[in-house]
Amino acid sequence: MRRRITAIATIIVAVVLVAVAVVAVLTVRRELVENLDRSLDQRAAEVDHLLADGNVGLVTSNREDHFAQVLADDGSVIASTDNAAAVSVADSLPEGSTNAFTTTDLPIEDDAYRVLIRRSDVDGVGFIVVGENIDDLRDTTRALVVTLLVVIPVAVALLAIVVWWLVGRTLGPVDAIRREVDEIGLRDLGRRVPAPGTGDEVDRLAATMNEMLGRLEISAEQQRRFVADASHELRTPLTRLRTSLEVEMAANASEVPTIVASALEDTIDMQMLVDDLLFLARRDAGVGPGALALVDLDVVVDSEARTSRLPDGPAVDMRGVSAAAVLGSERALRRLVRNLLSNAVRHARTTVELSLVEDRDHVVLSVADDGSGIDPADRDRVFERFVRLDDSRTGVGGGTGLGLAIVREIAHDHHGSARVEEAPGGGARFVVTFPTPDTAGSAPTDLGLRAADRR
């Protein structure tokens, strides 16, 4: 917008200045010509007075700049200045009393002359012709044109600079508002855009934006509180229901109906969903996992891998796991590894491969399966909440669409990142990267969520 406004203003002013310059040059030239014509007419009147007094001798003081002739009615030369010789310079005689014109076809010089022909009042004299070289007039006009050719571009350039500065100064608060809004995320709704306090349209825009952010903050806080409260309230009855079903199954293992086993499985799924919702609600409210501690990530991976193995499930290959430590929350890191393993076991055909290596300034954890894989177009979307892809990777066999979203949340909480790529066997390979403890030492001792950390 700044460039457009400056360009439009510059073009408009340039066109106006050029038009004004043309009008000014034409006006000045016309005034100079009219002044010269009045001077020539006055000179012709003086010659006429000399003729009336019987003096027919004409003398010029400047042979190149002035001339005069006295003509008879038929156009023949009666008298003339020395530089006009005896050849009439008038091609045609005026029908009225006076005629003035500019010509370069004079037998005097090659320069242009302004010629005035006036009818004489003296008996026996037809016309008086006077002329003057117009080099001075042309020089004056040329000097004006040259001056305008210099002044106009300079004026237009200065104007462009001033307009650029003024527009930038005017739009500066708008750009500051845009930058602030661009940085405000779901967890930063308490921030407000800067108001210039000028009382103009930009100030009113800032006030409106802040009012909108206030309404969004209230709405988001109400939504987070609802999800957190609902999840918290659901945990207790679900825990009691699961405990009752497990006790019933343990007491009557040989006589448990299928429906009871199915109910227990559904209860466990609901409990996991409620836990995930509560986890995300706390994250949205800015509650982090807690204080930092040095966590042996290889121990966490080994423990979760043993738990995730199923008798009839895919094999879990841990040959790529080596010792590595991460500065973070052990509880949150266990949840991250558990979610990755659960996702891989659910979609693997025969094998899940784990890898944990320390590479320079990073600790890289990868979990790969030999399932159907994830389309490149969906590899970023799969980390969004409640996102499910085709049935081959989600719908059948469990999964709420929150596990991978939580993985990315925890990775970001630990100043890391999570991505998915194609596994060597054709399946999906989830890669989570953490900073090593020495590079993460400058991080805050609390892993609460902040917008700057999450970007």
Secondary structure, DSSP 4 states (H G I P E B T S, - for coil): -HHHHHHHHHHHHHHHHHHHHHHHHHHHHHHHHHHHHHHHHHHHHHHHHHHHTT------S-TTTEEEEEE-TTS-EEEE-GGGTTS---SS--SSSEEEEEES--SS-SS-EEEEEEE--STT--EEEEEEE-HHHHHHHHHHHHHHHHHHHHHHHHHHHHHHHHHHHHHHHHHHHHHHHHH--GGGTT-------S-SHHHHHHHHHHHHHHHHHHHHHHHHHHHHHHHHHHHHHHHHHHHHHHHHHHHTTTT--HHHHHHHHHHHHHHHHHHHHHHHHHHHTT----B-EEEEHHHHHHHHHHHH--TTS-EEEEEEE---EEEE-HHHHHHHHHHHHHHHHHH-SSEEEEEEEEETTEEEEEEEE-SS---GGGTTGGGSTT----TTTTTTT---S-HHHHHHHHHHHTT-EEEEEE-TTSSEEEEEEEE-TTTSTTS-SB----HHHH-
